[in-house]
Amino acid sequence: MEDMVSEFNIQIRPKKNSVNPVGHTAQTMTEAEAFAIEAAVFQLTSVFSLYPEKTQNIVIFSDSKSVLEALQNESLQNSSLKSLFLTIDCFLKTYDVDLTL
């Protein structure tokens, strides 16, 4: 398990303003959490593209109940949640994996 974590080289660094993968600043905690999950999916997309043999089922842990519920209910009231939903949808259509949040 330790090897897997170091191979992905995912680092989380707190910043004063959270910025999503396409450069927008988060205005709320929900947006910041959505951006963080989306960044993880983008990172996984890069890894799977470069190293197809690493493609596997994925679990992303989050304590953001509001984001998880919005995704589950498809209640996508802001652009960050819509973007996350579309990113996950594209990821799942591209790779034959299970993604658990």
mmCIF file of the C-alpha atoms, coordinates in Angstrom:
data_MODEL
# 
_entry.id   MODEL 
# 
loop_
_atom_site.group_PDB 
_atom_site.id 
_atom_site.type_symbol 
_atom_site.label_atom_id 
_atom_site.label_alt_id 
_atom_site.label_comp_id 
_atom_site.label_asym_id 
_atom_site.label_entity_id 
_atom_site.label_seq_id 
_atom_site.pdbx_PDB_ins_code 
_atom_site.Cartn_x 
_atom_site.Cartn_y 
_atom_site.Cartn_z 
_atom_site.occupancy 
_atom_site.B_iso_or_equiv 
_atom_site.pdbx_formal_charge 
_atom_site.auth_seq_id 
_atom_site.auth_comp_id 
_atom_site.auth_asym_id 
_atom_site.auth_atom_id 
_atom_site.pdbx_PDB_model_num 
ATOM 1   C CA . MET A 1 1   ? 0.000   0.000  0.000   1.00 0.00 ? 1   MET A CA 1 
ATOM 2   C CA . GLU A 1 2   ? 2.831   2.420  0.799   1.00 0.00 ? 2   GLU A CA 1 
ATOM 3   C CA . ASP A 1 3   ? 4.335   1.826  -2.645  1.00 0.00 ? 3   ASP A CA 1 
ATOM 4   C CA . MET A 1 4   ? 1.040   2.680  -4.292  1.00 0.00 ? 4   MET A CA 1 
ATOM 5   C CA . VAL A 1 5   ? 0.794   6.002  -2.472  1.00 0.00 ? 5   VAL A CA 1 
ATOM 6   C CA . SER A 1 6   ? 4.341   7.020  -3.360  1.00 0.00 ? 6   SER A CA 1 
ATOM 7   C CA . GLU A 1 7   ? 3.837   6.001  -7.011  1.00 0.00 ? 7   GLU A CA 1 
ATOM 8   C CA . PHE A 1 8   ? 0.929   8.377  -7.423  1.00 0.00 ? 8   PHE A CA 1 
ATOM 9   C CA . ASN A 1 9   ? 2.840   11.173 -5.678  1.00 0.00 ? 9   ASN A CA 1 
ATOM 10  C CA . ILE A 1 10  ? -0.302  13.029 -4.645  1.00 0.00 ? 10  ILE A CA 1 
ATOM 11  C CA . GLN A 1 11  ? 0.491   15.948 -2.382  1.00 0.00 ? 11  GLN A CA 1 
ATOM 12  C CA . ILE A 1 12  ? -1.946  18.197 -0.582  1.00 0.00 ? 12  ILE A CA 1 
ATOM 13  C CA . ARG A 1 13  ? -0.716  21.632 0.330   1.00 0.00 ? 13  ARG A CA 1 
ATOM 14  C CA . PRO A 1 14  ? -3.081  24.067 2.033   1.00 0.00 ? 14  PRO A CA 1 
ATOM 15  C CA . LYS A 1 15  ? -3.347  27.470 0.399   1.00 0.00 ? 15  LYS A CA 1 
ATOM 16  C CA . LYS A 1 16  ? -5.075  30.635 1.424   1.00 0.00 ? 16  LYS A CA 1 
ATOM 17  C CA . ASN A 1 17  ? -7.348  30.463 -1.646  1.00 0.00 ? 17  ASN A CA 1 
ATOM 18  C CA . SER A 1 18  ? -8.110  27.062 -3.126  1.00 0.00 ? 18  SER A CA 1 
ATOM 19  C CA . VAL A 1 19  ? -7.699  26.922 -6.896  1.00 0.00 ? 19  VAL A CA 1 
ATOM 20  C CA . ASN A 1 20  ? -9.264  24.194 -8.993  1.00 0.00 ? 20  ASN A CA 1 
ATOM 21  C CA . PRO A 1 21  ? -7.450  22.347 -11.795 1.00 0.00 ? 21  PRO A CA 1 
ATOM 22  C CA . VAL A 1 22  ? -8.516  24.915 -14.379 1.00 0.00 ? 22  VAL A CA 1 
ATOM 23  C CA . GLY A 1 23  ? -7.505  27.902 -12.264 1.00 0.00 ? 23  GLY A CA 1 
ATOM 24  C CA . HIS A 1 24  ? -10.726 29.192 -10.692 1.00 0.00 ? 24  HIS A CA 1 
ATOM 25  C CA . THR A 1 25  ? -10.684 30.317 -7.066  1.00 0.00 ? 25  THR A CA 1 
ATOM 26  C CA . ALA A 1 26  ? -13.093 28.569 -4.694  1.00 0.00 ? 26  ALA A CA 1 
ATOM 27  C CA . GLN A 1 27  ? -15.613 30.844 -3.026  1.00 0.00 ? 27  GLN A CA 1 
ATOM 28  C CA . THR A 1 28  ? -17.022 28.273 -0.584  1.00 0.00 ? 28  THR A CA 1 
ATOM 29  C CA . MET A 1 29  ? -15.832 25.179 1.237   1.00 0.00 ? 29  MET A CA 1 
ATOM 30  C CA . THR A 1 30  ? -18.104 23.055 -0.958  1.00 0.00 ? 30  THR A CA 1 
ATOM 31  C CA . GLU A 1 31  ? -16.380 24.427 -4.063  1.00 0.00 ? 31  GLU A CA 1 
ATOM 32  C CA . ALA A 1 32  ? -12.950 23.845 -2.530  1.00 0.00 ? 32  ALA A CA 1 
ATOM 33  C CA . GLU A 1 33  ? -13.840 20.237 -1.688  1.00 0.00 ? 33  GLU A CA 1 
ATOM 34  C CA . ALA A 1 34  ? -15.239 19.679 -5.196  1.00 0.00 ? 34  ALA A CA 1 
ATOM 35  C CA . PHE A 1 35  ? -12.034 21.126 -6.699  1.00 0.00 ? 35  PHE A CA 1 
ATOM 36  C CA . ALA A 1 36  ? -9.916  18.820 -4.519  1.00 0.00 ? 36  ALA A CA 1 
ATOM 37  C CA . ILE A 1 37  ? -11.795 15.706 -5.639  1.00 0.00 ? 37  ILE A CA 1 
ATOM 38  C CA . GLU A 1 38  ? -11.623 16.882 -9.247  1.00 0.00 ? 38  GLU A CA 1 
ATOM 39  C CA . ALA A 1 39  ? -7.855  17.409 -8.911  1.00 0.00 ? 39  ALA A CA 1 
ATOM 40  C CA . ALA A 1 40  ? -7.518  13.821 -7.664  1.00 0.00 ? 40  ALA A CA 1 
ATOM 41  C CA . VAL A 1 41  ? -9.459  12.538 -10.676 1.00 0.00 ? 41  VAL A CA 1 
ATOM 42  C CA . PHE A 1 42  ? -7.273  14.614 -13.028 1.00 0.00 ? 42  PHE A CA 1 
ATOM 43  C CA . GLN A 1 43  ? -4.165  13.177 -11.372 1.00 0.00 ? 43  GLN A CA 1 
ATOM 44  C CA . LEU A 1 44  ? -5.502  9.643  -11.777 1.00 0.00 ? 44  LEU A CA 1 
ATOM 45  C CA . THR A 1 45  ? -6.296  10.358 -15.425 1.00 0.00 ? 45  THR A CA 1 
ATOM 46  C CA . SER A 1 46  ? -2.684  11.419 -15.975 1.00 0.00 ? 46  SER A CA 1 
ATOM 47  C CA . VAL A 1 47  ? -1.310  8.324  -14.248 1.00 0.00 ? 47  VAL A CA 1 
ATOM 48  C CA . PHE A 1 48  ? -3.616  5.953  -16.125 1.00 0.00 ? 48  PHE A CA 1 
ATOM 49  C CA . SER A 1 49  ? -2.807  7.646  -19.445 1.00 0.00 ? 49  SER A CA 1 
ATOM 50  C CA . LEU A 1 50  ? 0.952   7.417  -18.924 1.00 0.00 ? 50  LEU A CA 1 
ATOM 51  C CA . TYR A 1 51  ? 0.919   3.986  -17.284 1.00 0.00 ? 51  TYR A CA 1 
ATOM 52  C CA . PRO A 1 52  ? -2.078  1.954  -18.527 1.00 0.00 ? 52  PRO A CA 1 
ATOM 53  C CA . GLU A 1 53  ? -0.871  -1.075 -16.568 1.00 0.00 ? 53  GLU A CA 1 
ATOM 54  C CA . LYS A 1 54  ? -1.565  0.903  -13.360 1.00 0.00 ? 54  LYS A CA 1 
ATOM 55  C CA . THR A 1 55  ? -5.270  1.236  -14.173 1.00 0.00 ? 55  THR A CA 1 
ATOM 56  C CA . GLN A 1 56  ? -7.282  -0.125 -11.255 1.00 0.00 ? 56  GLN A CA 1 
ATOM 57  C CA . ASN A 1 57  ? -10.397 0.535  -9.170  1.00 0.00 ? 57  ASN A CA 1 
ATOM 58  C CA . ILE A 1 58  ? -10.107 3.699  -7.107  1.00 0.00 ? 58  ILE A CA 1 
ATOM 59  C CA . VAL A 1 59  ? -11.359 4.975  -3.753  1.00 0.00 ? 59  VAL A CA 1 
ATOM 60  C CA . ILE A 1 60  ? -11.221 8.718  -3.051  1.00 0.00 ? 60  ILE A CA 1 
ATOM 61  C CA . PHE A 1 61  ? -11.854 9.632  0.572   1.00 0.00 ? 61  PHE A CA 1 
ATOM 62  C CA . SER A 1 62  ? -13.656 12.866 1.376   1.00 0.00 ? 62  SER A CA 1 
ATOM 63  C CA . ASP A 1 63  ? -15.421 14.189 4.435   1.00 0.00 ? 63  ASP A CA 1 
ATOM 64  C CA . SER A 1 64  ? -17.432 16.673 2.388   1.00 0.00 ? 64  SER A CA 1 
ATOM 65  C CA . LYS A 1 65  ? -20.970 15.472 2.954   1.00 0.00 ? 65  LYS A CA 1 
ATOM 66  C CA . SER A 1 66  ? -22.395 18.312 0.840   1.00 0.00 ? 66  SER A CA 1 
ATOM 67  C CA . VAL A 1 67  ? -20.339 17.354 -2.243  1.00 0.00 ? 67  VAL A CA 1 
ATOM 68  C CA . LEU A 1 68  ? -20.978 13.630 -1.857  1.00 0.00 ? 68  LEU A CA 1 
ATOM 69  C CA . GLU A 1 69  ? -24.727 14.147 -1.431  1.00 0.00 ? 69  GLU A CA 1 
ATOM 70  C CA . ALA A 1 70  ? -24.867 16.567 -4.378  1.00 0.00 ? 70  ALA A CA 1 
ATOM 71  C CA . LEU A 1 71  ? -23.154 14.013 -6.623  1.00 0.00 ? 71  LEU A CA 1 
ATOM 72  C CA . GLN A 1 72  ? -25.353 11.179 -5.392  1.00 0.00 ? 72  GLN A CA 1 
ATOM 73  C CA . ASN A 1 73  ? -28.550 13.177 -5.929  1.00 0.00 ? 73  ASN A CA 1 
ATOM 74  C CA . GLU A 1 74  ? -27.276 14.891 -9.085  1.00 0.00 ? 74  GLU A CA 1 
ATOM 75  C CA . SER A 1 75  ? -28.090 18.187 -7.367  1.00 0.00 ? 75  SER A CA 1 
ATOM 76  C CA . LEU A 1 76  ? -25.473 20.235 -9.205  1.00 0.00 ? 76  LEU A CA 1 
ATOM 77  C CA . GLN A 1 77  ? -26.399 23.787 -8.294  1.00 0.00 ? 77  GLN A CA 1 
ATOM 78  C CA . ASN A 1 78  ? -23.007 25.409 -8.933  1.00 0.00 ? 78  ASN A CA 1 
ATOM 79  C CA . SER A 1 79  ? -20.369 25.207 -11.644 1.00 0.00 ? 79  SER A CA 1 
ATOM 80  C CA . SER A 1 80  ? -17.783 23.428 -9.471  1.00 0.00 ? 80  SER A CA 1 
ATOM 81  C CA . LEU A 1 81  ? -20.182 20.537 -8.786  1.00 0.00 ? 81  LEU A CA 1 
ATOM 82  C CA . LYS A 1 82  ? -21.186 20.369 -12.466 1.00 0.00 ? 82  LYS A CA 1 
ATOM 83  C CA . SER A 1 83  ? -17.527 20.320 -13.483 1.00 0.00 ? 83  SER A CA 1 
ATOM 84  C CA . LEU A 1 84  ? -16.743 17.564 -10.982 1.00 0.00 ? 84  LEU A CA 1 
ATOM 85  C CA . PHE A 1 85  ? -19.718 15.497 -12.156 1.00 0.00 ? 85  PHE A CA 1 
ATOM 86  C CA . LEU A 1 86  ? -18.630 15.799 -15.811 1.00 0.00 ? 86  LEU A CA 1 
ATOM 87  C CA . THR A 1 87  ? -14.998 15.033 -14.961 1.00 0.00 ? 87  THR A CA 1 
ATOM 88  C CA . ILE A 1 88  ? -15.986 11.874 -13.087 1.00 0.00 ? 88  ILE A CA 1 
ATOM 89  C CA . ASP A 1 89  ? -18.357 10.872 -15.899 1.00 0.00 ? 89  ASP A CA 1 
ATOM 90  C CA . CYS A 1 90  ? -15.594 11.284 -18.499 1.00 0.00 ? 90  CYS A CA 1 
ATOM 91  C CA . PHE A 1 91  ? -13.116 9.388  -16.302 1.00 0.00 ? 91  PHE A CA 1 
ATOM 92  C CA . LEU A 1 92  ? -15.503 6.448  -15.886 1.00 0.00 ? 92  LEU A CA 1 
ATOM 93  C CA . LYS A 1 93  ? -16.271 6.341  -19.607 1.00 0.00 ? 93  LYS A CA 1 
ATOM 94  C CA . THR A 1 94  ? -12.556 6.415  -20.476 1.00 0.00 ? 94  THR A CA 1 
ATOM 95  C CA . TYR A 1 95  ? -11.327 3.803  -17.983 1.00 0.00 ? 95  TYR A CA 1 
ATOM 96  C CA . ASP A 1 96  ? -13.053 0.554  -17.119 1.00 0.00 ? 96  ASP A CA 1 
ATOM 97  C CA . VAL A 1 97  ? -12.774 1.022  -13.360 1.00 0.00 ? 97  VAL A CA 1 
ATOM 98  C CA . ASP A 1 98  ? -14.952 1.469  -10.307 1.00 0.00 ? 98  ASP A CA 1 
ATOM 99  C CA . LEU A 1 99  ? -14.627 4.841  -8.582  1.00 0.00 ? 99  LEU A CA 1 
ATOM 100 C CA . THR A 1 100 ? -15.804 4.973  -4.986  1.00 0.00 ? 100 THR A CA 1 
ATOM 101 C CA . LEU A 1 101 ? -16.210 8.258  -3.132  1.00 0.00 ? 101 LEU A CA 1 
# 
